[in-house]
Amino acid sequence: GQLVETGGGLVQYGGSLRLSCAASGFTFSDYYLSWYRQGPGNERELVAGYTGTGDMTRYADSTKGRFTISRDDAKNMVYLQMNSLKPEDTSVYYCKAEKKVWSIRLQNVYWGQGTQVTVSA
């Protein structure tokens, strides 16, 4: 299985971007989907993700009200709409899929290769 992110790029302060993550090779509905980011010299941190049952979501305090995660189960896609972008949002953004019920037979965590988002001041 794999995850492939697209949609990164250079945007000005206050602008918007929409990241997409295409999943393949595993049962999409069996996994929690989330977005992480990692800036230079920083640890990878959660940006937004699905958790619990149904469409429960959680967000980092720094992205609440500005970022929105969504998914299209029919297309095996997860999205991150980013509005009111700030220079401190500059990072490589990663898509992650984590199995809801871990298995010893299947891969439990997938990461995408990342997509660069750069916000200019």
C-alpha positions as CSV (number, residue, x, y, z in Angstrom):
1,G,0.0,0.0,0.0
2,Q,1.0,3.6,-0.4
3,L,0.0,7.2,0.2
4,V,0.8,10.0,-2.3
5,E,0.5,13.6,-1.4
6,T,0.0,16.4,-3.9
7,G,-0.9,20.1,-3.8
8,G,2.0,21.7,-2.0
9,G,3.7,24.8,-3.2
10,L,4.6,28.4,-2.5
11,V,1.9,30.8,-1.3
12,Q,1.8,34.2,0.2
13,Y,0.9,35.1,3.8
14,G,-2.9,34.8,4.2
15,G,-3.3,32.6,1.2
16,S,-4.8,29.1,0.8
17,L,-3.7,25.7,-0.4
18,R,-5.5,22.4,-0.6
19,L,-3.4,19.2,-0.1
20,S,-4.6,15.9,-1.4
21,C,-3.5,12.4,-0.4
22,A,-4.3,9.4,-2.5
23,A,-4.4,6.0,-0.8
24,S,-4.0,2.7,-2.5
25,G,-3.2,-0.9,-1.7
26,F,-5.1,-1.2,1.6
27,T,-8.6,-1.0,2.9
28,F,-9.1,2.7,3.3
29,S,-12.0,2.5,5.8
30,D,-9.9,0.3,8.2
31,Y,-7.4,3.2,8.8
32,Y,-7.4,6.5,10.6
33,L,-6.2,9.2,8.2
34,S,-4.3,12.3,9.4
35,W,-1.9,15.0,8.3
36,Y,1.4,15.8,10.0
37,R,4.0,18.3,9.3
38,Q,7.7,18.7,9.9
39,G,9.7,21.9,9.6
40,P,13.5,22.2,9.5
41,G,14.9,21.1,12.9
42,N,11.5,20.3,14.3
43,E,9.8,17.1,15.2
44,R,7.0,15.8,13.1
45,E,3.7,17.1,14.6
46,L,0.0,16.3,14.1
47,V,-1.8,18.9,12.1
48,A,-5.3,17.3,11.7
49,G,-6.7,13.9,11.8
50,Y,-9.6,11.5,12.1
51,T,-10.0,9.7,15.4
52,G,-12.5,7.6,17.3
53,T,-15.7,6.7,15.5
54,G,-17.5,8.2,12.6
55,D,-16.1,11.5,11.4
56,M,-14.5,12.7,14.7
57,T,-11.6,15.0,14.0
58,R,-8.9,16.6,16.0
59,Y,-6.6,19.5,15.2
60,A,-3.5,21.1,16.5
61,D,-4.2,24.3,18.4
62,S,-2.1,26.2,15.9
63,T,-4.4,25.0,13.0
64,K,-7.8,25.1,14.5
65,G,-10.2,27.3,12.6
66,R,-7.8,27.6,9.7
67,F,-7.3,24.1,8.5
68,T,-10.0,21.5,7.6
69,I,-9.4,17.8,7.0
70,S,-11.9,15.9,4.9
71,R,-12.1,12.6,3.1
72,D,-13.8,10.9,0.1
73,D,-14.1,7.2,0.9
74,A,-15.3,6.5,-2.6
75,K,-12.1,7.8,-4.1
76,N,-9.7,6.7,-1.2
77,M,-8.7,10.4,-0.8
78,V,-8.0,12.6,2.2
79,Y,-7.7,16.4,1.9
80,L,-6.3,19.2,4.0
81,Q,-7.8,22.6,3.2
82,M,-5.4,25.3,4.6
83,N,-6.6,28.9,4.9
84,S,-5.1,32.0,6.3
85,L,-1.6,30.6,5.9
86,K,1.2,32.0,7.9
87,P,5.0,31.7,7.5
88,E,5.2,29.4,10.5
89,D,3.1,26.9,8.6
90,T,6.0,26.4,6.3
91,S,6.8,22.7,6.5
92,V,6.8,19.4,4.7
93,Y,3.3,18.0,5.1
94,Y,2.8,14.2,5.4
95,C,-0.3,12.1,5.1
96,K,-0.5,9.2,7.5
97,A,-2.8,6.1,7.7
98,E,-2.9,4.1,10.9
99,K,-4.9,0.9,11.3
100,K,-7.8,1.3,13.6
101,V,-7.3,-2.2,15.0
102,W,-3.6,-3.2,14.8
103,S,-2.8,-6.5,13.1
104,I,0.3,-8.7,13.2
105,R,-0.4,-9.7,9.6
106,L,-0.9,-6.4,8.0
107,Q,1.0,-3.1,7.8
108,N,-0.3,-0.9,10.5
109,V,1.1,2.5,9.6
110,Y,1.7,4.1,6.2
111,W,3.3,7.4,5.5
112,G,3.4,9.4,2.3
113,Q,6.5,10.9,0.9
114,G,5.6,14.4,1.9
115,T,4.8,17.7,0.0
116,Q,6.5,21.0,0.7
117,V,4.4,24.0,1.7
118,T,6.2,27.3,1.8
119,V,4.4,30.5,3.0
120,S,6.1,33.8,2.2
121,A,5.8,36.8,4.5
